[in-house]
Amino acid sequence: MTVIDRPEAPARPPRQSLPGRALAFVRNAWRGLTSMRTALVLLFLLALAAIPGALLPQRELNEQKVNQYIADRPTLGPWMDRFQLFDVFASSWFTAIYVLLFISLVGCILPRTVDHYRALRTPPVRVPRNLKRLPHHYSGAVTGTPEEVIATARGQLRRWRTEVRPGDRDGEVTLSAEKGYTREFGNLVFHLALVGLLMSIAVGKLFGYEGSVIVIANNGPGFCSTSPAAFDSFRTGSANDGTGMTPICVRVKDFHADYLENGQAEMFRSNIAYQAGDDLATGTWRDTEVRVNHPLRVAGDRIYLQGHGYAPTFTVKFPNGETRTETIQWRPDDATTFLSSGVLRIDPPGGLYPTEEERRNNQIAIEGLFAPTANLHGTLLSSSFPEMTDPAVAVDIYRGDTGLDTGRPQSLFALDQELIRQERLTKEARVNLRPGESSTLSNGTVVTFDGAEEFVNLQVSHDPAQQWVLVSAVTMMAGLLVSLLVSRRRIWLRVYPATDEAGTVDQRRVVVEMGGLARSDQAGWGGEFDRLRARLLDEAAPDAPTPSPNVKTTGD
C-alpha cells in the first residue's frame, strides 16, 4: 500500500482580540478620513450641501417667507422642514460635513508638513547612474579640471540647493542641485489657509451676532444697538447670548434711490448720523454715507444698507378734537413697483371714553395698499413706478377692538381676521386717498392720509474673526499661485577626466554629463535647462573646442 504524504494545512493565524479589532478599525477609519481623496469628496459634498441654502428660503433670513413656502406646499413643505432644508447652514448634517472636512484637512496637512520639513533638511539626491534616460540631458567635453567645472557650476546655481559628492570613477566629481521647494510650501500654505478660513468662519458663527432693524428716514426716531430688543430680528452665535453688544446709535437723515426707466433700482444710498464710543458720552453725532455693499464700519461692527420701502403717515382726529399721528412701515409686495401693504392700529386718547371697554371698542385700524406712483383702474389701485412721485392709498378703515390690549403678538402687516369674523372689528369705510384727503367715520372720527416717508432696512453685523477670514482668503490665493507657478526641478552634473582614443587621460579636458528633471514642462523647463546648460559650460570653458567625436551630445 502506498502512503501519500499530504502537506499539512497552514496554521490559521490567531484571531485578533476585540480591543485589537476595535483599534484596527479606528486606525483604518482615521487613515481613510485623513486621505486627500476623502478631503476632496467632503469639499465637494460641502459645496453640494450649500445648494439648498441658496435656492430655498432660509429661516434665519426670512422666517415669514419660509412659513409661506411651507403653507403653499402642505405635503412636501413639512418634510423639507424635518430635513432642515430651511436651516441649511445651521443643520446637523451640514455641520457634520463641515467638521469632518476640517478634521480631514488637518489630518492631511500635518503629516505633509512634517514630510516637507524633513525634505528641506535632506540633501539633494545622488546623481543617477544613466543621465541619458532623463528627458533633458547633455554630454560634452570642456577644458578644465573636474573641481574647477563643479566650482563654476556651483557658483552659477547660487539659489539652488547643491551637494557635491565624489563619483565612482577615478577623479570623478558629481553635483546634485535642486530647486522649487516653494511649490510644496505654497501647496501647504494653501491648505493651512483653508483650515484657517474654516476656523475663522466657525469662530465668527459662534461669537458673532447679526440684527436687522427698520428705521424711518428723514430724521426719524433712529435706534441704538444696546440690546437685542432694539432690533426687529436678531440672531446670535451658539456662544453668544446677546449681551456685551457694541453700543451704537444711528439716525437716518435721508434716503436716495436711483432707478432705471424700467423701474429697476440702480443704487441705494443714505446719509446717516451715528454715535459710538466716546461720542455717546459727549452727545456728538458724526455724519457719513452708506450704500449697498459699502457699510459703515465702526467699533468692530458693520452697518449695512440692505433695502428700503415706504411708511405711510395717517392722522386720526377723534370726536373730542384730539389727534393721533402715526407713521409705520408697510411691506413692499411688488419688488418692481413697490406696491406695499400693511396695517396701522391707533388707540384713542385716555379719558375720551368713560370705560375701558368703550375705549377698546373705539380703536381704529387702517389696512390696505400704498402705491408710490398711483395707477388707478377705476377704483382698483396699483403702482406704475417704485419712486414716490404720486402717492396714494387704498384702505379699509375699521373701528372696534384691534387686539392691542390682549398682549398677543400680531402681524405688523395684516389684521387678525378672527377679530373681524367675531365682529369685534367693524369695517367703517373703504376709500382711496391721496395726501391731504380724509374720510369721516360714523362716530365723527376723521382719518387723514398725510403722505409717506421712506424707511431703510439696516443690518448690524459683528464678526470677531472677519479680519482673519480676509487674511486666510488672501493667503490661500497666494499659496495657490505659488504652487501653480513654481516648478520643482533637479539638475545633476557628472564630471570626470577625458581620455583619448588610446585610453590616455587628458589632464586638462573633462567630460561633462548633465541631466535635468522637472515634474512638469509647463513652466518652460526645457528652455530653462538649455539656457542653464549654455551658461554653465560657456563660463566653465569659454574657448572650449568642439566635443570630440567619441563624446555624444544629446538634448531637446
C-alpha positions in Angstrom: 0.0 0.0 0.0 1.3 3.4 -1.0 1.1 6.1 1.6 0.7 9.6 0.2 2.1 12.4 2.4 -0.2 15.3 2.2 1.1 18.7 3.1 -0.2 20.0 6.3 -2.6 22.9 6.1 -1.1 26.2 7.1 -1.9 27.1 10.6 -4.6 29.7 10.9 -3.4 32.9 12.4 -4.7 33.5 15.9 -7.9 35.5 15.9 -7.4 39.1 16.9 -8.8 40.2 20.2 -11.8 42.5 20.4 -9.7 45.5 21.6 -7.3 44.8 18.8 -10.0 44.7 16.2 -11.5 47.9 17.6 -8.1 49.6 17.4 -7.6 48.4 13.9 -11.0 49.7 12.8 -10.3 53.1 14.4 -6.8 53.2 12.7 -8.2 52.3 9.3 -11.1 54.8 9.7 -8.6 57.6 10.6 -6.4 56.8 7.6 -9.4 56.9 5.3 -10.7 60.1 6.8 -7.4 61.9 6.6 -6.6 60.9 3.0 -6.6 63.7 0.4 -9.3 61.8 -1.6 -11.7 62.0 1.3 -10.9 65.7 1.8 -11.8 66.4 -1.8 -15.0 64.3 -1.6 -16.0 66.2 1.6 -15.2 69.5 -0.1 -17.5 68.6 -3.0 -20.2 67.5 -0.5 -20.0 70.8 1.3 -20.5 72.7 -2.0 -23.3 70.3 -2.9 -25.0 70.7 0.6 -24.9 74.5 0.2 -27.1 74.5 -2.9 -30.4 74.2 -1.0 -29.3 77.1 1.2 -29.0 79.2 -2.0 -32.2 78.0 -3.7 -34.6 77.7 -0.8 -35.7 80.4 1.6 -33.8 80.3 4.9 -35.4 80.8 8.3 -32.6 82.9 9.6 -33.0 85.4 6.7 -36.8 85.5 6.2 -38.9 83.3 8.5 -42.1 84.7 7.1 -41.2 83.6 3.6 -40.3 80.1 4.9 -43.7 79.9 6.6 -45.4 80.9 3.4 -43.3 78.4 1.4 -44.4 75.6 3.7 -48.0 76.7 3.7 -48.1 76.6 -0.2 -46.8 73.0 -0.1 -48.7 71.3 2.7 -47.4 67.9 1.9 -43.8 68.5 0.8 -43.1 71.5 3.0 -43.2 69.9 6.4 -40.9 67.0 5.2 -38.4 69.6 3.9 -38.5 71.3 7.2 -37.8 68.0 9.0 -34.7 67.6 6.9 -33.7 71.1 7.9 -33.7 72.4 4.4 -34.8 75.8 5.6 -31.9 76.0 8.1 -29.2 74.5 5.9 -26.2 76.3 7.4 -27.3 75.5 11.0 -28.4 71.9 10.2 -26.8 68.9 11.9 -25.9 67.3 8.5 -24.2 70.4 7.2 -22.3 70.9 10.4 -21.2 67.2 10.3 -19.8 67.7 6.8 -18.1 70.9 7.9 -16.5 69.3 10.9 -15.4 66.1 9.0 -13.8 68.3 6.3 -12.0 70.3 9.0 -10.6 67.1 10.6 -9.7 65.6 7.3 -7.8 68.6 6.2 -5.9 68.8 9.5 -5.1 65.1 9.3 -3.8 65.5 5.7 -1.8 68.6 6.3 0.1 67.9 9.5 1.9 64.7 8.1 2.7 66.6 4.9 4.1 69.5 6.9 6.4 67.1 8.7 7.4 65.4 5.5 8.2 68.8 3.9 10.3 69.8 6.9 12.3 66.6 6.5 12.7 67.2 2.8 14.1 70.6 3.5 16.7 69.1 5.7 17.6 66.3 3.3 20.4 66.9 0.8 19.6 66.6 -2.9 19.5 63.0 -4.2 22.6 61.5 -5.8 23.3 61.6 -9.5 21.5 58.8 -11.4 23.7 56.2 -13.0 22.5 56.9 -16.5 21.7 60.5 -17.2 20.7 59.8 -20.8 17.4 58.3 -19.6 16.3 61.7 -18.3 14.0 63.9 -20.5 16.7 66.6 -20.6 20.3 65.6 -20.9 23.7 66.6 -22.4 27.2 65.3 -22.6 30.3 67.1 -23.9 33.9 67.9 -23.2 35.3 71.2 -21.9 38.7 72.4 -20.7 39.5 72.4 -17.1 39.6 70.0 -14.1 36.5 68.4 -12.5 36.9 70.5 -9.4 37.0 73.7 -11.4 34.0 72.8 -13.5 32.0 71.8 -10.4 33.0 75.0 -8.6 31.9 77.1 -11.6 28.6 75.3 -11.9 28.0 75.7 -8.2 28.6 79.4 -8.4 26.0 79.7 -11.2 23.5 77.8 -9.0 23.6 80.1 -6.0 19.8 79.9 -5.4 19.8 76.1 -5.8 20.4 73.6 -3.0 23.5 71.9 -4.1 25.6 68.9 -2.9 29.0 67.9 -4.2 30.0 64.2 -3.9 32.8 62.1 -5.3 31.9 59.8 -8.2 32.6 56.2 -8.9 35.4 56.8 -11.4 38.9 58.0 -10.5 38.9 61.8 -10.4 35.1 61.9 -10.9 33.1 64.6 -9.1 29.3 64.9 -9.1 27.0 67.8 -8.4 23.3 67.5 -7.3 21.2 70.6 -7.4 17.5 71.1 -6.6 15.1 74.0 -6.8 11.4 74.6 -6.4 10.8 73.6 -2.7 8.4 76.6 -2.5 6.0 74.7 -4.7 5.2 72.2 -2.0 5.4 75.1 0.5 2.8 77.0 -1.4 0.6 73.9 -1.5 0.9 73.5 2.3 0.2 77.3 2.8 -2.9 76.9 0.6 -4.3 74.1 2.7 -3.3 75.6 6.0 -5.0 78.9 5.0 -8.1 76.8 4.0 -8.1 75.4 7.6 -7.7 78.9 8.9 -10.6 80.1 6.8 -12.8 77.3 8.1 -11.8 78.1 11.7 -12.4 81.8 11.2 -15.8 81.3 9.8 -16.6 78.9 12.7 -15.4 81.4 15.3 -17.5 84.2 13.6 -20.6 82.0 13.7 -20.0 81.1 17.4 -19.3 84.5 18.8 -20.8 86.9 16.3 -24.3 88.4 16.1 -26.5 89.9 13.5 -29.6 92.1 13.8 -31.9 93.9 11.4 -34.0 96.9 12.1 -36.2 99.2 10.1 -35.6 102.9 10.6 -37.7 105.7 9.3 -35.7 108.2 7.1 -35.8 112.0 7.2 -34.6 112.2 10.8 -36.9 109.6 12.2 -36.6 108.1 15.7 -33.5 106.0 14.9 -32.2 103.2 17.1 -29.4 102.2 19.5 -27.9 98.8 19.4 -27.6 98.2 23.1 -29.9 95.2 23.3 -31.4 92.6 21.1 -34.8 94.2 21.8 -33.8 97.1 19.7 -33.9 95.0 16.5 -36.8 93.7 14.5 -34.9 90.4 14.0 -31.8 89.3 15.9 -29.7 86.1 15.9 -26.5 85.2 17.7 -23.9 82.5 17.6 -24.0 79.5 19.8 -21.5 81.0 22.2 -23.1 84.5 22.3 -26.2 85.3 24.5 -26.7 88.7 23.0 -25.1 90.7 25.9 -22.0 92.7 25.6 -23.1 94.3 22.3 -21.2 97.3 20.9 -23.3 100.4 21.7 -24.0 102.3 18.5 -26.8 104.8 17.9 -27.9 105.6 14.3 -30.3 108.2 12.9 -31.2 108.2 9.2 -31.1 111.6 7.7 -32.3 110.8 4.2 -32.5 108.1 1.6 -31.9 108.2 -2.2 -32.5 105.6 -4.8 -31.5 105.8 -8.5 -33.9 104.0 -10.8 -33.7 103.0 -14.5 -36.5 103.7 -16.8 -37.9 100.2 -16.3 -38.1 100.8 -12.6 -35.1 98.7 -11.7 -33.0 100.2 -8.9 -29.5 101.1 -9.8 -28.1 102.3 -6.5 -29.3 102.9 -2.9 -27.5 105.4 -0.7 -28.4 107.0 2.6 -26.9 109.8 4.7 -26.9 108.8 8.4 -25.6 110.2 11.7 -24.2 107.9 14.3 -22.7 107.8 17.7 -20.2 105.3 19.1 -17.6 105.1 21.8 -16.9 108.4 23.5 -19.5 110.1 21.3 -22.2 108.6 23.4 -21.0 110.4 26.5 -20.4 113.7 24.7 -23.5 113.6 22.6 -21.5 114.0 19.4 -23.1 112.9 16.1 -20.9 112.0 13.1 -22.2 112.1 9.6 -21.5 109.5 6.9 -23.0 107.9 3.9 -23.8 104.2 3.5 -24.5 102.5 0.2 -25.2 99.0 -1.0 -22.0 96.9 -0.3 -20.4 99.9 1.3 -21.2 99.6 5.0 -20.3 101.8 7.9 -17.5 100.1 9.9 -17.3 101.3 13.5 -16.1 99.8 16.8 -15.7 96.3 15.2 -19.3 96.3 13.8 -20.6 96.8 10.3 -23.8 98.6 9.4 -25.2 97.6 6.0 -27.9 99.2 4.0 -30.0 96.3 2.9 -33.2 97.6 1.5 -35.9 100.3 1.7 -39.6 100.8 1.5 -42.4 103.3 2.4 -44.1 104.1 5.6 -47.5 105.9 5.2 -48.5 108.6 7.7 -52.1 108.8 9.0 -53.6 111.3 11.3 -56.8 110.3 13.2 -58.9 113.1 14.7 -61.2 111.8 17.4 -64.6 113.4 18.1 -63.3 115.5 21.0 -60.7 117.1 18.7 -57.7 115.3 19.9 -55.4 113.8 17.2 -53.1 110.9 16.9 -50.5 110.7 14.1 -48.5 107.6 13.3 -46.0 106.6 10.7 -45.3 102.9 10.2 -43.6 100.8 7.6 -45.6 98.8 5.1 -44.3 95.7 3.3 -43.3 96.0 -0.4 -45.3 93.2 -2.1 -44.1 94.1 -5.6 -40.3 94.5 -5.8 -40.7 96.2 -9.2 -43.3 98.9 -8.5 -43.1 98.8 -4.6 -46.8 98.4 -4.2 -46.9 97.9 -0.5 -49.4 96.5 2.0 -49.7 97.0 5.8 -51.8 97.9 8.7 -51.9 100.7 11.3 -53.6 100.5 14.7 -54.4 103.6 16.8 -55.6 103.7 20.3 -58.0 106.5 21.4 -56.5 109.1 23.8 -57.1 108.4 27.5 -60.2 109.9 29.1 -62.1 110.2 25.8 -64.4 107.3 26.8 -65.7 106.6 30.3 -64.9 102.9 30.5 -62.0 100.7 29.2 -64.4 98.5 27.3 -65.9 101.5 25.5 -62.4 102.8 24.7 -61.3 99.4 23.4 -64.4 99.2 21.2 -63.4 102.5 19.5 -59.9 101.7 18.5 -59.0 102.5 14.8 -57.4 100.1 12.4 -56.3 101.0 8.9 -55.4 98.2 6.4 -54.7 98.4 2.7 -52.3 99.2 -0.1 -49.9 102.0 -0.7 -48.7 103.0 -4.2 -45.7 105.3 -4.5 -46.8 106.2 -8.1 -50.5 105.7 -8.2 -52.2 104.0 -11.2 -56.0 103.7 -10.8 -58.1 101.3 -12.9 -61.4 102.6 -11.8 -61.2 102.2 -8.0 -58.5 99.5 -8.2 -55.2 100.9 -7.1 -51.8 99.7 -8.4 -48.4 101.3 -8.8 -46.6 102.0 -12.0 -43.1 103.1 -10.7 -41.2 102.5 -7.5 -40.2 106.1 -6.9 -42.6 108.2 -4.9 -44.0 110.7 -7.4 -47.7 110.4 -7.0 -48.5 108.5 -3.7 -52.0 107.2 -2.9 -53.5 104.6 -0.6 -56.5 102.2 -0.9 -57.5 101.3 2.6 -60.2 99.7 4.7 -60.9 101.6 7.9 -62.1 99.6 10.9 -63.4 100.6 14.3 -63.5 98.3 17.3 -61.2 96.0 19.2 -57.9 95.8 17.4 -56.3 93.4 19.9 -53.8 95.9 21.3 -54.9 95.1 24.8 -54.7 91.3 24.5 -51.0 91.1 24.8 -50.9 88.5 22.0 -48.3 89.0 19.2 -49.9 90.2 15.9 -48.7 90.7 12.4 -47.3 94.0 11.6 -48.7 93.9 8.1 -52.2 92.3 8.5 -55.1 92.4 10.9 -56.3 89.4 12.9 -59.1 88.0 10.7 -60.6 86.3 13.7 -61.4 89.7 15.2 -63.2 90.6 12.0 -65.1 87.3 11.9 -66.2 87.8 15.6 -67.4 91.3 14.6 -65.1 92.8 17.2 -63.8 94.9 14.4 -66.3 96.5 12.1 -65.4 98.0 8.7 -66.4 101.7 8.6 -65.1 102.7 5.2 -63.2 101.6 2.0 -61.6 104.6 0.3 -58.8 105.7 -2.0 -56.9 108.6 -0.6 -54.2 110.9 -1.8 -52.1 113.1 0.5 -54.3 115.6 2.4 -57.6 113.7 1.7 -59.8 112.4 4.6 -62.5 110.0 5.4 -65.1 110.6 8.2 -66.4 107.6 10.2 -69.9 107.2 11.6 -68.9 108.5 15.1 -67.3 111.6 13.7 -63.7 110.3 13.7 -61.7 111.7 10.8 -58.9 109.7 9.2 -56.5 111.7 7.0 -53.7 110.4 4.8 -50.8 112.8 5.2 -48.3 111.2 2.8 -45.5 108.8 3.3 -41.9 108.6 4.4 -39.2 106.3 3.2 -37.7 103.7 5.5 -34.4 101.8 5.3 -33.6 98.3 6.5 -30.2 98.4 8.3 -28.3 95.3 9.4 -25.8 95.4 12.2 -23.2 92.6 12.0 -20.5 91.7 14.4 -17.9 89.1 13.4 -14.8 88.9 15.6 -13.0 86.8 13.1 -13.7 88.9 10.0 -10.2 90.1 9.5 -8.8 86.5 9.8 -11.3 85.4 7.1 -9.7 88.0 4.8 -6.2 87.1 5.8 -6.9 83.4 5.2 -8.5 84.1 1.9 -5.6 86.2 0.6 -3.1 83.7 1.9 -5.0 80.9 0.1 -4.7 82.7 -3.2 -1.0 83.4 -2.6 -0.3 79.8 -1.8 -2.3 78.6 -4.8 -0.4 80.9 -7.1 3.0 79.7 -5.8 2.0 76.1 -6.2 0.9 76.7 -9.7 3.7 78.9 -10.9 6.7 77.3 -9.3 8.1 74.0 -10.7 10.2 71.5 -8.8 13.3 70.7 -10.8 16.6 68.9 -10.4 19.9 69.1 -12.2 22.8 66.7 -12.0 26.3 67.0 -13.3 28.9 64.3 -13.5 32.4 65.5 -14.4 35.4 63.2 -14.9 38.7 63.4 -16.9 38.5 62.8 -20.6 40.5 60.1 -22.4 41.8 59.9 -26.0 41.4 57.0 -28.4 44.4 55.2 -26.8 42.8 55.5 -23.4 45.2 58.1 -22.1 43.8 60.5 -19.5 43.8 64.2 -20.6 44.6 66.2 -17.5 43.2 69.5 -19.0 40.0 68.2 -20.5 37.0 66.7 -18.8 33.8 65.1 -19.9 30.6 66.8 -18.5 27.4 64.8 -18.3 24.4 66.9 -17.4 20.8 65.9 -16.8 17.6 67.7 -15.7 14.3 66.6 -14.5 11.1 68.5 -13.6 7.7 67.5 -12.6 6.2 69.5 -15.4 7.3 71.3 -18.5 4.5 73.8 -18.3 6.8 76.4 -16.8 9.2 76.3 -19.8 11.6 74.0 -18.0 13.1 72.7 -21.3 14.2 76.2 -22.3 15.5 76.9 -18.9 17.6 73.8 -19.0 19.2 74.8 -22.3 20.0 78.3 -21.1 21.4 76.9 -17.9 23.5 74.4 -19.8 24.9 77.1 -22.1 25.7 79.4 -19.2 27.4 76.7 -17.2 29.6 75.4 -20.0 30.4 78.7 -21.5 31.7 80.0 -18.2 33.5 76.8 -17.5 35.3 76.9 -20.9 34.6 80.0 -23.0 37.2 78.9 -25.5 36.4 75.1 -25.3 36.9 73.2 -28.6 34.1 71.3 -30.1 33.4 68.0 -28.3 35.4 65.1 -29.6 33.6 62.6 -31.9 33.6 59.9 -29.3 31.5 62.0 -27.0 27.8 62.1 -27.7 25.8 65.3 -27.4 22.1 65.0 -26.9 19.3 67.3 -25.9 15.9 68.7 -26.7 
